[in-house]
Structures are given as C-alpha cells and as structure tokens.
Amino acid sequence: MIPGSFAYHRPKSVSEAVAMLADLGEDARALAGGHSLIPMMKLRLATPAHLVDLAGIGDLKGIRADGGDIVIGAMTTQHEAIGSDLLGSKIPLLRETSLVIADPQVRYAGTLGGNVANGDPGNDMPAVMMCLNATYEVAGKSGRRIPAREFYQGAYFTALEAGEILTSIRIPAPPAGHGSAYEKLKRKVGDYATAAAAVVLTMSGGRVATCSIGLTNVAETPLWAEEAGKILVGSTLDAATVKKAVAAAEAITAPATDARGPAAYRTKMAGVMLARALARAQARARA
Ligand SMILES: Cc1cc2nc3c(=O)[nH]c(=O)nc-3n(C[C@H](O)[C@H](O)[C@H](O)COP(=O)(O)OP(=O)(O)OC[C@H]3O[C@@H](n4cnc5c(N)ncnc54)[C@H](O)[C@@H]3O)c2cc1C
C-alpha cells in the first residue's frame, strides 16, 4: 500500500506542463486530483517515475459559456461541478452524475478532466460526455480537439498521446426544454457502477425529437448507444419501442463477470437503467 518512489513536479502553466511531460518521456504522468492514480500507485499497478501535478495551473480551472457551448476546465473538481449554477441551468445531467460519484471526500479532489482522461470504464463521466457529444481540448506538441465518442479505445487506453494533456471539455449545451437523467446501479453508496445509463432527449408534440444514450461500465470502454437512440426518435416512448431500444442497447454491451455480478446480469441491468433513465428524462422534458 506504499507507492514506489517518484519525483514531484509542479508546473505553473499549460506550456510548462507539456514541455515537462515531453522532456520526462514515458515515465512521467500528469497528476490531477490523484483519486484514481494514487490508489493505482499504492497497489503498484502504476509506477511512474515522475508526477507532473496540474494543480498549480489556474488556466485549467473554471466553467464558462462560449457561444452555445459550455467549456469546463480539466482541473474543475466534481464538487465544483455540483455547485455550478451555469451547469445546473444548462446541463443538469453533469450535476446529477457528479452527485453519484464516490463520496464527498473523493469529489472535493477528483476532477472532471481526470475522470474522463483516466480511461477506466467504471468512471461515470465518460459515457455522459459521449451522450452529450462533448469534445476534449488537448495541448501537446500542437493543440487538437478529440470528440469524446472517438476517445476511448480500450480499458485505460485513450486517444491521448504521451506528452499531451487534456485542458478542457467543450459541450454543446442541449436545447432549453430538453430532458436528461443518469441512472446508476451500485452495490453501496460510493461504489462504481454495476451498470449505468445516461439519456438526453428532446420532445416535440409528445414525440421524441432527438435522443442520445450513453452506457457506463458494461464494456471495456464507455458506450454511445447510437442505434438505441435512433429507434426512439419519432416515438411517444411507448412500451414496445422502449423495449426495442433497450434490446439494441443491451446488444452492444460486453461486460466482464466480476464482483459486481455475472456478465448477463450486468447487461440486463444496463437495460433496466436505460428504461428508468428514459422515463425520468421524458418526465423532465418540456414537450
Ligand atoms: C473510493 C473511491 C471511489 C470512487 N468512485 C468513483 C465512482 O463511483 N465513479 C467515478 O467515476 N469515479 C470514482 N472514483 C474515481 C474518482 O472520480 C477520480 O477522482 C477520477 O477517476 C480521476 O480524477 P482525478 O482528478 O482524481 O485524476 P487522477 O487520479 O489524478 O488521474 C487519473 C488519470 O488521468 C490522467 N489525467 C488526469 N488529469 C489529466 C489531464 N488533465 N490530462 C491528461 N491526463 C490526465 C492521470 O495521468 C491518470 O492517468 C472513485 C475514487 C475513489 C478513491
């Protein structure tokens, strides 16, 4: 339970952090809230020789509106996301999701950037970001933007390259009147999801106009259930169509059998979470 030795670095700007990571090479890791990385280091599942702490970089903090987008600095904590009036009014799904991550102690330190960059399929934010069609803004040798839907490549494998850091998350604000929900099944308070589903939808004349669905912890990566969302468009969310969409979502899952249950159970729970999230999002949407 004691990590290996490492050198600690504390850059003051994004450019300094990126230069440090480039100089130090593959043995260096960015450190954000430390609530995934430090436990991994204690178990010796990660043994970086250098930690580049991003906590001293003011530019990585804050939540702001930019035209129709909301931009969240990578070092914004989950606690700060819960307290943000801007997120509360524009993207309440992020507040709802933050509230079911771990416990207050973890949320005071854990960042949104760390949660999405980590690549653990058990993290809650990645599927939500896919559902919201977020884009990750990245600094490195040159800056680039990576859609959340293209970012996750396998468990702990992402599109981030060595020497790059995620600086912010850009989300197109869903239209006023949209409905959203995040439903998470967990064994106890503070646990990772057995299965979870995120939904953002809009309604028009009592029918679904748009619908986007994300699934957490039921495959090696978070999932965007594109086909399931398409099935629901034009429907009144009647039981038969919801059943079809749930079946389409379940079909793309491939969970592991683990301490949270057998694979077949976790797939079924993903479907149950989706049906609940759809009902709650519909109740919250203005027609
Ligand atoms: C008891 C406990 C329960 C938890 N339960 C949940 C849960 O239910 N749901 C959930 O989603 N999470 C859970 N977590 C994880 C928690 O949310 C973490 O805070 C989060 O996964 C990582 O964020 P962090 O800021 O702590 O990142 P860190 O741990 O500092 O970093 C995680 C990884 O991301 C990389 N990284 C971090 N920031 C950047 C960046 N800006 N650019 C590039 N790479 C970066 C790091 O190099 C590292 O590889 C739990 C943690 C604990 C300790």
The ligand as an SDF file (V2000), in Angstrom:
LIG
                    3D

 53 58  0  0  0  0  0  0  0  0999 V2000
  -13.1090    5.3700   -3.0430 C   0  0  0  0  0  0  0  0  0  0  0  0
  -13.2450    5.8780   -4.4380 C   0  0  0  0  0  0  0  0  0  0  0  0
  -14.4580    5.7160   -5.0980 C   0  0  0  0  0  0  0  0  0  0  0  0
  -14.6030    6.1780   -6.4000 C   0  0  0  0  0  0  0  0  0  0  0  0
  -15.8040    6.0210   -7.0090 N   0  0  0  0  0  0  0  0  0  0  0  0
  -15.9880    6.5120   -8.2580 C   0  0  0  0  0  0  0  0  0  0  0  0
  -17.2410    6.4100   -8.9140 C   0  0  0  0  0  0  0  0  0  0  0  0
  -18.2310    5.9030   -8.3910 O   0  0  0  0  0  0  0  0  0  0  0  0
  -17.3380    6.9130  -10.1680 N   0  0  0  0  0  0  0  0  0  0  0  0
  -16.2860    7.5270  -10.8030 C   0  0  0  0  0  0  0  0  0  0  0  0
  -16.4470    7.9860  -11.9320 O   0  0  0  0  0  0  0  0  0  0  0  0
  -15.1050    7.6410  -10.2030 N   0  0  0  0  0  0  0  0  0  0  0  0
  -14.9170    7.1640   -8.9570 C   0  0  0  0  0  0  0  0  0  0  0  0
  -13.7030    7.3080   -8.3490 N   0  0  0  0  0  0  0  0  0  0  0  0
  -12.6060    7.9300   -9.1020 C   0  0  0  0  0  0  0  0  0  0  0  0
  -12.6120    9.4510   -8.9280 C   0  0  0  0  0  0  0  0  0  0  0  0
  -13.7410   10.0390   -9.5370 O   0  0  0  0  0  0  0  0  0  0  0  0
  -11.3290   10.0600   -9.5320 C   0  0  0  0  0  0  0  0  0  0  0  0
  -11.1710   11.2990   -8.9590 O   0  0  0  0  0  0  0  0  0  0  0  0
  -11.3060   10.1760  -11.0420 C   0  0  0  0  0  0  0  0  0  0  0  0
  -11.4560    8.9330  -11.6710 O   0  0  0  0  0  0  0  0  0  0  0  0
   -9.9510   10.6930  -11.5550 C   0  0  0  0  0  0  0  0  0  0  0  0
   -9.8600   12.0530  -11.3830 O   0  0  0  0  0  0  0  0  0  0  0  0
   -8.6100   12.6630  -10.6500 P   0  0  0  0  0  0  0  0  0  0  0  0
   -8.7100   14.1370  -10.8320 O   0  0  0  0  0  0  0  0  0  0  0  0
   -8.5300   12.1540   -9.2800 O   0  0  0  0  0  0  0  0  0  0  0  0
   -7.4100   12.1300  -11.5830 O   0  0  0  0  0  0  0  0  0  0  0  0
   -6.0170   11.4330  -11.2290 P   0  0  0  0  0  0  0  0  0  0  0  0
   -6.2200   10.2770  -10.3440 O   0  0  0  0  0  0  0  0  0  0  0  0
   -5.0210   12.4530  -10.7960 O   0  0  0  0  0  0  0  0  0  0  0  0
   -5.5970   10.9350  -12.7050 O   0  0  0  0  0  0  0  0  0  0  0  0
   -6.2380    9.8260  -13.3020 C   0  0  0  0  0  0  0  0  0  0  0  0
   -5.5620    9.5380  -14.6480 C   0  0  0  0  0  0  0  0  0  0  0  0
   -5.8660   10.5480  -15.5840 O   0  0  0  0  0  0  0  0  0  0  0  0
   -4.6750   11.2180  -16.0210 C   0  0  0  0  0  0  0  0  0  0  0  0
   -5.0060   12.6550  -16.0520 N   0  0  0  0  0  0  0  0  0  0  0  0
   -5.6000   13.3620  -15.0850 C   0  0  0  0  0  0  0  0  0  0  0  0
   -5.8430   14.6200  -15.4970 N   0  0  0  0  0  0  0  0  0  0  0  0
   -5.3600   14.6870  -16.7590 C   0  0  0  0  0  0  0  0  0  0  0  0
   -5.3210   15.7250  -17.7280 C   0  0  0  0  0  0  0  0  0  0  0  0
   -5.8230   16.9430  -17.5000 N   0  0  0  0  0  0  0  0  0  0  0  0
   -4.7620   15.4620  -18.9260 N   0  0  0  0  0  0  0  0  0  0  0  0
   -4.2610   14.2270  -19.1900 C   0  0  0  0  0  0  0  0  0  0  0  0
   -4.2710   13.1910  -18.3160 N   0  0  0  0  0  0  0  0  0  0  0  0
   -4.8350   13.4310  -17.1100 C   0  0  0  0  0  0  0  0  0  0  0  0
   -3.5990   10.8880  -14.9980 C   0  0  0  0  0  0  0  0  0  0  0  0
   -2.3070   10.9200  -15.5570 O   0  0  0  0  0  0  0  0  0  0  0  0
   -4.0260    9.4910  -14.5790 C   0  0  0  0  0  0  0  0  0  0  0  0
   -3.5700    8.5560  -15.5170 O   0  0  0  0  0  0  0  0  0  0  0  0
  -13.5190    6.8420   -7.0430 C   0  0  0  0  0  0  0  0  0  0  0  0
  -12.3090    7.0160   -6.3900 C   0  0  0  0  0  0  0  0  0  0  0  0
  -12.1650    6.5340   -5.0930 C   0  0  0  0  0  0  0  0  0  0  0  0
  -10.8400    6.7450   -4.3950 C   0  0  0  0  0  0  0  0  0  0  0  0
  1  2  1  0
  2  3  1  0
  2 52  2  0
  3  4  2  0
  4  5  1  0
  4 50  1  0
  5  6  2  0
  6  7  1  0
  6 13  1  0
  7  8  2  0
  7  9  1  0
  9 10  1  0
 10 11  2  0
 10 12  1  0
 12 13  2  0
 13 14  1  0
 14 15  1  0
 14 50  1  0
 15 16  1  0
 16 17  1  0
 16 18  1  0
 18 19  1  0
 18 20  1  0
 20 21  1  0
 20 22  1  0
 22 23  1  0
 23 24  1  0
 24 25  2  0
 24 26  1  0
 24 27  1  0
 27 28  1  0
 28 29  2  0
 28 30  1  0
 28 31  1  0
 31 32  1  0
 32 33  1  0
 33 34  1  0
 33 48  1  0
 34 35  1  0
 35 36  1  0
 35 46  1  0
 36 37  1  0
 36 45  1  0
 37 38  2  0
 38 39  1  0
 39 40  1  0
 39 45  2  0
 40 41  1  0
 40 42  2  0
 42 43  1  0
 43 44  2  0
 44 45  1  0
 46 47  1  0
 46 48  1  0
 48 49  1  0
 50 51  2  0
 51 52  1  0
 52 53  1  0
M  END
$$$$
